[in-house]
């Protein structure tokens, strides 16, 4: 793609309701604090300012960075990368932020061009301006993911998950010393904990973080399946006197399990304020599960002084099920493109042009194996919403609004020639669900109303006419194990005419 989605001085501020006060004892022990989808969240504090990031999957810009001074109100500051680092291909997971001596580090997981997930590292002196990639720091068999860095008694260490794709070995959280500059491993690796076959872990552990209290190191980690319809993620803890162990798991595991508001909690980071401990982690909201993906939620962590182990008070009655939402609009009346738009790294490439209050989206490298085409999307904040777009040109390319999970799992409403088409792609198979003839229609408004992230009612409007309803569809093809559904605009080349562009205006998403 020749056009870069650049940072602009537009911060998206989100305020948690008053009953989410994290500085006072409250009945609410589990609440969302950053809107939208943000799996595997990481959080650090530097000079009184908090920074958080999380998984971006196959979407760019890569790894959003949020900032806050009170842990309640968060702004989107920027991203770690605008474009994918040269060695990577996809699957940008679990960015772990770290700060030392004036330098910010991001230890991140990505799939390399050989198809194997590895851990890379990037650095910056100014976190608002993005990071410079320093390349791969950990390659380990068939997979190395979920880095976490902790300095103990002046020595920096890094831990990571290993053997998740090797059935002959137990899943293990390994550790190693880090070089002083944080860019390479030092010495031999060591084992911290291994997965067992209890109902809590089910032979899978990952997503660890480490804190220290009263002479013990505490590793908060997650067990069981993280994602998708069959997930059963839960949170546990182990402790040791030193990084190299031995580590012991508490008999009280798991510490956090799913409830009727938030399902499959886990993979986060503990942050210590002046007098309190908090855990930022992800979970699925049960409304619309699992289509929307995992959100960043927050819980206070307490300590049982009699036994020296942490615990949480998360249960049905202390969980706030409400999501944070913010309406979005875009009239495409200025460049660069607004910060909330996302490009899918595995979809076909495109060019963007913003002129005369409209967006022109051109598919530049059509792929015959991609029946969806090029997509430009946003992350929906809730399972009930309405979004619309105006299509401004008539040609043979298919162009319109889209619901997108992967190129093989999508559906949309678009204009192709003088036809309005409702279409669906399930497991790579394209199916036309409805069509309406349009004669000299000019501009056409397209709308989708979503209920529980599954039922989708479509309608359209031609200038000076009333809205007309089309078929309703079930978005049963939009579930994907690792990430949630996105919505936005789409363009697909017509092979006969060669048409590749669509023109759009008046985008909105309302909750």
C-alpha positions as CSV (number, residue, x, y, z in Angstrom):
1,X,0.0,0.0,0.0
2,X,1.5,3.3,-1.0
3,X,-0.5,5.4,1.4
4,X,0.6,5.3,5.1
5,X,-1.9,5.7,7.9
6,X,0.0,8.4,9.8
7,X,-0.4,9.6,13.3
8,X,-2.4,12.8,13.7
9,X,-3.1,15.1,16.7
10,X,-6.5,13.5,17.3
11,X,-6.8,11.8,20.6
12,X,-9.7,9.5,21.4
13,X,-10.6,10.1,25.0
14,X,-12.7,7.6,26.9
15,X,-14.1,8.2,30.4
16,X,-15.1,5.4,32.7
17,X,-18.3,6.1,34.6
18,X,-18.1,7.4,38.1
19,X,-18.9,4.1,39.7
20,X,-15.7,2.7,38.2
21,X,-13.6,4.7,40.7
22,X,-10.4,2.7,41.1
23,X,-9.2,4.8,44.0
24,X,-11.9,3.9,46.4
25,X,-13.4,0.7,47.7
26,X,-16.2,-0.3,45.4
27,X,-18.6,-3.1,44.6
28,X,-17.2,-3.2,41.1
29,X,-14.1,-5.5,40.9
30,X,-14.1,-6.1,37.2
31,X,-14.7,-3.4,34.6
32,X,-13.6,-2.5,31.1
33,X,-11.2,0.5,31.0
34,X,-10.1,0.8,27.3
35,X,-12.8,0.5,24.6
36,X,-12.9,-1.9,21.7
37,X,-10.8,-5.0,21.2
38,X,-7.4,-5.2,23.1
39,X,-6.2,-8.7,23.9
40,X,-3.1,-9.5,25.9
41,X,-2.8,-6.0,27.4
42,X,0.5,-4.7,28.8
43,X,0.8,-1.7,31.2
44,X,3.8,0.3,32.6
45,X,4.1,3.5,34.6
46,X,6.8,6.1,33.8
47,X,7.1,9.3,35.8
48,X,3.4,9.3,36.8
49,X,2.0,8.4,33.4
50,X,0.6,5.0,32.5
51,X,1.1,3.4,29.1
52,X,-0.8,0.4,27.8
53,X,-0.8,-1.7,24.6
54,X,-2.2,-4.9,23.3
55,X,-2.4,-7.4,20.5
56,X,-3.3,-6.0,17.0
57,X,-3.3,-9.4,15.2
58,X,-3.2,-9.0,11.5
59,X,-4.2,-5.3,11.5
60,X,-2.1,-2.1,11.0
61,X,-1.1,0.3,12.4
62,X,0.4,-2.3,14.8
63,X,0.1,-2.4,18.6
64,X,-1.9,0.7,19.7
65,X,-0.5,2.7,22.6
66,X,-2.9,4.2,25.1
67,X,-1.9,6.7,27.9
68,X,-3.5,7.7,31.2
69,X,-2.6,9.6,34.4
70,X,-5.3,8.0,36.6
71,X,-5.9,4.5,35.2
72,X,-9.5,5.5,34.5
73,X,-9.3,7.9,31.5
74,X,-7.3,6.7,28.5
75,X,-6.3,8.3,25.2
76,X,-5.0,6.7,22.1
77,X,-1.5,8.1,21.8
78,X,-0.2,6.3,18.7
79,X,1.2,2.9,17.7
80,X,4.4,0.9,18.0
81,X,4.7,0.4,14.3
82,X,2.9,2.0,11.3
83,X,4.1,-0.8,9.0
84,X,5.1,-4.4,9.7
85,X,8.9,-4.9,10.5
86,X,10.8,-6.4,7.6
87,X,11.2,-9.9,9.2
88,X,7.5,-10.3,10.0
89,X,4.5,-11.6,8.2
90,X,1.4,-11.5,10.5
91,X,0.0,-12.4,13.9
92,X,1.2,-9.4,15.9
93,X,0.5,-10.6,19.5
94,X,1.3,-9.7,23.1
95,X,3.4,-6.6,23.0
96,X,5.1,-6.2,26.4
97,X,6.1,-2.6,27.3
98,X,9.2,-2.0,29.4
99,X,11.1,1.1,30.4
100,X,14.7,1.5,31.5
101,X,17.1,4.5,31.7
102,X,15.2,6.7,29.3
103,X,14.4,4.0,26.7
104,X,11.0,2.4,26.1
105,X,11.2,-1.2,24.9
106,X,8.5,-3.3,23.2
107,X,9.0,-7.1,23.3
108,X,6.5,-8.5,20.9
109,X,5.4,-11.7,19.2
110,X,5.0,-12.0,15.4
111,X,4.9,-14.6,12.8
112,X,8.1,-14.5,10.7
113,X,8.2,-15.1,7.0
114,X,9.1,-18.7,7.6
115,X,5.7,-19.1,9.3
116,X,7.1,-19.5,12.8
117,X,6.2,-17.2,15.7
118,X,9.2,-15.5,17.3
119,X,9.8,-12.7,19.8
120,X,11.2,-9.4,18.5
121,X,12.2,-6.2,20.3
122,X,11.9,-2.5,19.4
123,X,12.9,0.6,21.2
124,X,12.2,4.4,21.3
125,X,13.2,7.4,23.3
126,X,9.8,9.1,22.6
127,X,6.9,6.7,22.8
128,X,4.6,9.1,21.1
129,X,6.6,8.8,17.9
130,X,6.7,5.0,17.4
131,X,9.4,2.5,17.8
132,X,12.5,1.3,15.8
133,X,12.6,-2.4,15.3
134,X,15.7,-4.2,16.5
135,X,14.8,-7.6,15.1
136,X,14.4,-11.1,16.6
137,X,15.5,-11.7,20.1
138,X,14.1,-15.2,20.7
139,X,13.7,-18.1,18.3
140,X,12.7,-21.3,20.0
141,X,11.6,-24.4,18.2
142,X,8.2,-24.2,16.6
143,X,7.0,-21.2,18.6
144,X,8.2,-18.5,21.0
145,X,5.5,-16.2,22.3
146,X,4.4,-14.0,25.2
147,X,7.5,-12.3,26.4
148,X,7.7,-10.6,29.8
149,X,10.7,-8.7,31.2
150,X,11.5,-8.2,34.9
151,X,14.6,-6.9,36.6
152,X,15.4,-8.6,39.9
153,X,18.2,-7.4,42.1
154,X,19.8,-5.4,39.3
155,X,19.7,-8.3,36.7
156,X,17.2,-8.1,33.8
157,X,15.4,-11.3,32.9
158,X,13.0,-12.2,30.1
159,X,10.4,-15.0,30.2
160,X,8.4,-16.6,27.4
161,X,6.1,-19.4,26.5
162,X,7.7,-22.5,24.7
163,X,6.6,-25.8,23.3
164,X,3.0,-24.8,22.7
165,X,3.1,-26.5,19.3
166,X,5.2,-29.5,20.3
167,X,3.0,-32.3,21.6
168,X,6.0,-34.4,22.9
169,X,6.9,-31.7,25.4
170,X,4.9,-30.0,28.2
171,X,4.1,-26.3,27.6
172,X,6.8,-24.4,29.6
173,X,7.4,-20.8,30.7
174,X,11.2,-20.4,30.1
175,X,13.4,-17.7,31.3
176,X,16.8,-16.2,30.6
177,X,19.0,-13.3,31.6
178,X,19.0,-10.3,29.4
179,X,21.9,-8.1,28.2
180,X,22.2,-4.7,29.8
181,X,20.9,-3.1,26.6
182,X,17.9,-5.4,26.6
183,X,18.5,-6.6,23.0
184,X,20.0,-10.1,23.5
185,X,19.9,-13.2,25.8
186,X,22.7,-13.9,28.2
187,X,23.6,-17.4,29.4
188,X,21.5,-20.6,29.4
189,X,17.7,-20.6,29.5
190,X,15.9,-22.0,32.6
191,X,12.5,-23.4,33.4
192,X,10.1,-21.5,35.6
193,X,6.8,-23.4,35.6
194,X,5.3,-26.1,33.3
195,X,1.7,-26.8,32.5
196,X,-0.1,-29.7,34.2
197,X,-3.3,-31.5,33.4
198,X,-5.5,-30.0,36.1
199,X,-8.9,-28.7,35.1
200,X,-7.5,-25.2,35.5
201,X,-4.5,-25.5,33.2
202,X,-5.4,-28.4,30.9
203,X,-1.8,-28.6,29.8
204,X,-1.6,-25.0,28.6
205,X,0.0,-22.0,30.3
206,X,1.0,-18.6,29.0
207,X,0.5,-14.8,29.4
208,X,2.7,-14.4,32.5
209,X,3.8,-11.3,34.4
210,X,5.9,-11.0,37.5
211,X,5.9,-8.7,40.5
212,X,7.8,-8.7,43.8
213,X,6.5,-8.4,47.4
214,X,7.9,-9.3,50.8
215,X,10.9,-11.2,49.3
216,X,8.8,-13.3,46.9
217,X,8.5,-13.1,43.2
218,X,4.9,-13.7,42.1
219,X,4.1,-14.9,38.6
220,X,0.5,-14.2,37.5
221,X,-0.2,-16.4,34.5
222,X,-3.1,-17.9,32.5
223,X,-4.1,-21.5,31.9
224,X,-6.3,-23.4,29.5
225,X,-7.6,-22.3,26.1
226,X,-7.4,-18.5,25.5
227,X,-9.7,-17.9,22.6
228,X,-12.7,-18.7,20.4
229,X,-16.0,-20.4,21.2
230,X,-14.5,-23.2,23.3
231,X,-12.2,-21.0,25.4
232,X,-11.9,-21.6,29.1
233,X,-9.1,-19.2,30.1
234,X,-8.4,-18.7,33.8
235,X,-5.8,-16.9,35.9
236,X,-3.4,-18.5,38.4
237,X,-0.3,-17.6,40.4
238,X,3.1,-19.1,41.3
239,X,5.9,-17.8,43.5
240,X,9.6,-18.2,44.1
241,X,12.5,-16.5,46.0
242,X,14.5,-16.0,42.8
243,X,13.8,-16.0,39.0
244,X,15.5,-19.4,38.5
245,X,13.2,-20.9,41.2
246,X,12.0,-23.2,42.4
247,X,8.5,-21.9,41.7
248,X,5.5,-23.2,43.5
249,X,1.9,-22.8,42.4
250,X,-0.8,-21.8,45.0
251,X,-3.3,-24.5,45.9
252,X,-5.9,-21.8,45.5
253,X,-5.6,-21.6,41.7
254,X,-7.4,-20.4,39.7
255,X,-7.7,-16.9,41.0
256,X,-10.1,-15.5,38.3
257,X,-12.6,-17.5,36.3
258,X,-15.3,-16.5,33.8
259,X,-18.7,-15.2,34.9
260,X,-22.0,-14.1,33.3
261,X,-20.5,-10.8,32.3
262,X,-16.9,-11.5,31.2
263,X,-15.8,-14.9,29.9
264,X,-12.3,-16.5,29.6
265,X,-10.2,-13.9,31.6
266,X,-6.4,-13.8,31.4
267,X,-3.1,-12.7,30.0
268,X,-2.4,-9.3,31.5
269,X,0.0,-7.3,33.6
270,X,-0.1,-6.3,37.3
271,X,0.6,-2.6,38.1
272,X,1.5,-1.3,41.6
273,X,0.4,2.2,42.5
274,X,1.2,3.9,45.8
275,X,-1.0,1.7,47.9
276,X,-2.9,-0.7,45.6
277,X,-2.2,-3.5,43.1
278,X,-4.2,-3.8,39.9
279,X,-4.4,-6.3,37.1
280,X,-5.1,-5.3,33.5
281,X,-6.1,-8.3,31.4
282,X,-8.4,-9.4,28.7
283,X,-11.8,-11.1,28.6
284,X,-14.7,-11.7,26.3
285,X,-17.9,-9.8,27.0
286,X,-20.6,-12.5,27.1
287,X,-23.0,-10.4,25.1
288,X,-22.2,-11.2,21.4
289,X,-19.5,-13.7,22.4
290,X,-17.2,-14.5,20.7
291,X,-17.7,-12.4,17.6
292,X,-16.3,-9.1,18.9
293,X,-13.1,-10.5,20.4
294,X,-11.4,-9.8,23.7
295,X,-11.5,-6.5,25.6
296,X,-9.1,-5.0,28.2
297,X,-10.6,-5.2,31.7
298,X,-9.3,-4.1,35.1
299,X,-9.4,-5.7,38.6
300,X,-7.8,-4.8,41.9
301,X,-5.5,-7.5,43.3
302,X,-5.5,-8.1,47.1
303,X,-3.1,-9.9,49.4
304,X,-3.9,-12.5,52.1
305,X,-1.3,-11.6,54.7
306,X,-1.8,-14.8,56.6
307,X,-0.6,-17.0,53.8
308,X,1.3,-14.5,51.6
309,X,-0.7,-15.1,48.4
310,X,-2.6,-12.6,46.2
311,X,-6.3,-13.0,45.5
312,X,-9.1,-11.2,43.6
313,X,-12.7,-10.4,44.5
314,X,-14.1,-10.9,41.0
315,X,-17.4,-12.7,40.9
316,X,-20.9,-12.4,39.4
317,X,-22.1,-9.6,41.6
318,X,-18.9,-7.5,41.4
319,X,-18.5,-7.6,37.7
320,X,-19.6,-4.6,35.5
321,X,-20.8,-6.0,32.2
322,X,-21.2,-2.7,30.4
323,X,-18.8,-1.9,27.5
324,X,-17.2,1.5,26.8
325,X,-18.5,2.9,23.5
326,X,-17.8,6.0,21.3
327,X,-19.7,6.9,18.1
328,X,-17.5,7.5,15.1
329,X,-18.0,9.6,12.0
330,X,-15.8,10.4,9.0
331,X,-16.6,12.8,6.2
332,X,-13.2,12.2,4.6
333,X,-12.7,16.0,4.4
334,X,-9.0,16.1,5.5
335,X,-5.8,14.1,5.1
336,X,-4.3,12.1,6.6
337,X,-6.9,9.4,7.3
338,X,-8.4,9.4,10.8
339,X,-6.5,7.3,13.3
340,X,-9.3,4.8,14.0
341,X,-9.1,3.2,10.6
342,X,-7.3,-0.2,10.3
343,X,-5.7,-2.0,7.3
344,X,-5.7,-5.8,7.2
345,X,-2.2,-7.1,6.5
346,X,-3.3,-10.3,4.9
347,X,-6.0,-8.8,2.6
348,X,-5.2,-7.4,-0.8
349,X,-3.3,-4.1,-1.0
350,X,-4.9,-0.8,-1.8
351,X,-4.3,2.9,-2.4
352,X,-6.2,5.7,-0.7
353,X,-6.9,9.2,-2.0
354,X,-8.8,11.9,0.0
355,X,-10.0,14.7,-2.2
356,X,-13.1,16.9,-2.4
357,X,-14.6,15.4,0.8
358,X,-14.6,11.8,-0.4
359,X,-12.4,8.7,-0.1
360,X,-11.3,6.8,-3.1
361,X,-10.2,3.3,-2.4
362,X,-8.4,1.4,-5.1
363,X,-7.5,-2.3,-5.0
364,X,-3.9,-2.4,-6.3
365,X,-2.9,-6.0,-6.2
366,X,-6.0,-8.2,-6.6
367,X,-5.7,-11.8,-5.5
368,X,-7.8,-14.4,-7.2
369,X,-7.8,-16.4,-4.0
370,X,-9.3,-13.4,-2.1
371,X,-13.0,-13.1,-2.9
372,X,-13.5,-10.2,-0.4
373,X,-11.0,-7.8,-1.9
374,X,-9.4,-4.8,-0.1
375,X,-10.9,-3.7,3.2
376,X,-10.5,-0.6,5.4
377,X,-12.1,-1.1,8.8
378,X,-12.7,0.1,12.3
379,X,-13.1,-1.9,15.5
380,X,-16.7,-2.0,16.9
381,X,-17.0,-1.2,20.6
382,X,-20.2,-3.1,21.3
383,X,-22.4,-5.9,20.0
384,X,-25.4,-3.6,19.1
385,X,-24.7,-0.9,16.6
386,X,-25.6,0.7,13.3
387,X,-23.1,1.7,10.7
388,X,-23.5,3.3,7.3
389,X,-21.6,4.6,4.3
390,X,-22.4,6.5,1.1
391,X,-21.2,5.0,-2.2
392,X,-20.6,7.7,-4.8
393,X,-19.6,6.1,-8.0
394,X,-21.0,3.5,-10.5
395,X,-18.6,1.0,-12.1
396,X,-18.3,-2.8,-12.3
397,X,-16.2,-3.2,-9.2
398,X,-18.0,-4.4,-6.1
399,X,-17.8,-1.7,-3.5
400,X,-19.7,-1.0,-0.3
401,X,-19.9,-1.8,3.4
402,X,-18.3,-4.9,4.9
403,X,-18.2,-7.2,8.0
404,X,-14.8,-8.8,8.0
405,X,-12.9,-11.4,10.1
406,X,-10.6,-12.9,7.4
407,X,-10.7,-12.9,3.6
408,X,-12.6,-16.2,3.9
409,X,-15.0,-15.0,6.5
410,X,-16.9,-11.9,5.5
411,X,-20.2,-10.5,4.3
412,X,-21.3,-7.2,2.9
413,X,-23.7,-4.9,1.0
414,X,-22.3,-3.3,-2.1
415,X,-22.9,-1.8,-5.6
416,X,-21.7,-3.5,-8.7
417,X,-22.7,-1.8,-12.0
418,X,-26.4,-1.1,-11.7
419,X,-27.0,-3.8,-9.1
420,X,-27.1,-3.7,-5.3
421,X,-25.7,-7.0,-4.0
422,X,-25.9,-8.6,-0.6
423,X,-23.2,-11.2,-0.3
424,X,-21.6,-13.6,2.1
425,X,-18.3,-15.5,2.1
426,X,-18.1,-18.6,4.4
427,X,-15.0,-20.7,4.5
428,X,-13.8,-19.1,1.2
429,X,-17.1,-19.8,-0.7
430,X,-18.8,-16.7,-2.1
431,X,-22.6,-16.6,-2.1
432,X,-25.0,-13.9,-3.4
433,X,-27.8,-13.6,-0.9
434,X,-30.0,-10.9,-2.6
435,X,-29.8,-8.4,-5.4
436,X,-31.7,-5.3,-6.4
437,X,-31.6,-3.5,-9.8
438,X,-30.6,0.1,-9.7
439,X,-31.1,2.4,-12.7
440,X,-29.3,5.8,-12.8
441,X,-29.3,5.8,-9.0
442,X,-26.4,8.2,-8.4
443,X,-25.2,8.2,-4.8
444,X,-26.5,5.3,-2.7
445,X,-26.5,5.1,1.1
446,X,-25.9,1.7,2.6
447,X,-26.8,0.8,6.2
448,X,-26.4,-2.3,8.5
449,X,-28.0,-2.6,12.0
450,X,-26.4,-5.2,14.2
451,X,-28.0,-7.0,17.1
452,X,-25.9,-9.1,19.5
453,X,-23.1,-9.0,16.9
454,X,-24.9,-11.7,15.0
455,X,-28.2,-10.6,13.5
456,X,-27.6,-8.0,10.8
457,X,-30.5,-6.0,9.1
458,X,-29.5,-4.3,5.9
459,X,-31.1,-1.3,4.1
460,X,-30.3,1.2,1.4
461,X,-31.4,4.7,0.3
462,X,-31.3,6.5,-3.0
463,X,-31.4,10.3,-3.0
464,X,-34.9,11.7,-2.3
465,X,-36.4,8.3,-1.5
466,X,-37.1,6.5,1.7
467,X,-34.9,3.8,3.2
468,X,-35.7,0.3,1.8
469,X,-35.0,-2.9,3.8
470,X,-33.2,-5.9,2.4
471,X,-32.8,-9.4,3.9
472,X,-31.4,-9.9,7.4
473,X,-28.4,-12.2,7.7
474,X,-26.9,-14.1,10.6
475,X,-23.2,-13.4,10.9
476,X,-22.5,-17.0,11.8
477,X,-19.5,-17.0,9.4
478,X,-17.7,-14.2,11.3
479,X,-16.3,-16.1,14.3
480,X,-12.5,-16.4,14.3
481,X,-10.5,-17.9,17.1
482,X,-7.9,-15.2,17.6
483,X,-9.6,-11.9,16.8
484,X,-12.9,-10.2,16.6
485,X,-15.0,-8.9,13.7
486,X,-14.2,-5.6,12.1
487,X,-16.5,-3.4,10.0
488,X,-15.8,-0.8,7.3
489,X,-15.6,-0.4,3.5
490,X,-14.6,-2.8,0.8
491,X,-13.6,-2.8,-2.9
492,X,-13.2,-5.9,-5.2
493,X,-11.9,-5.7,-8.8
494,X,-14.1,-6.7,-11.6
495,X,-12.1,-9.1,-13.8
496,X,-14.0,-8.3,-17.1
497,X,-13.9,-4.5,-17.0
498,X,-10.8,-4.1,-14.9
499,X,-12.5,-1.6,-12.6
500,X,-10.8,-1.4,-9.2
501,X,-12.0,1.7,-7.4
502,X,-14.8,2.9,-5.2
503,X,-15.6,6.3,-3.9
504,X,-17.1,6.8,-0.4
505,X,-18.4,9.5,1.9
506,X,-20.3,10.0,5.2
507,X,-19.1,7.0,7.2
508,X,-20.7,6.6,10.7
509,X,-21.0,4.0,13.4
510,X,-23.5,4.6,16.3
511,X,-24.3,2.6,19.4
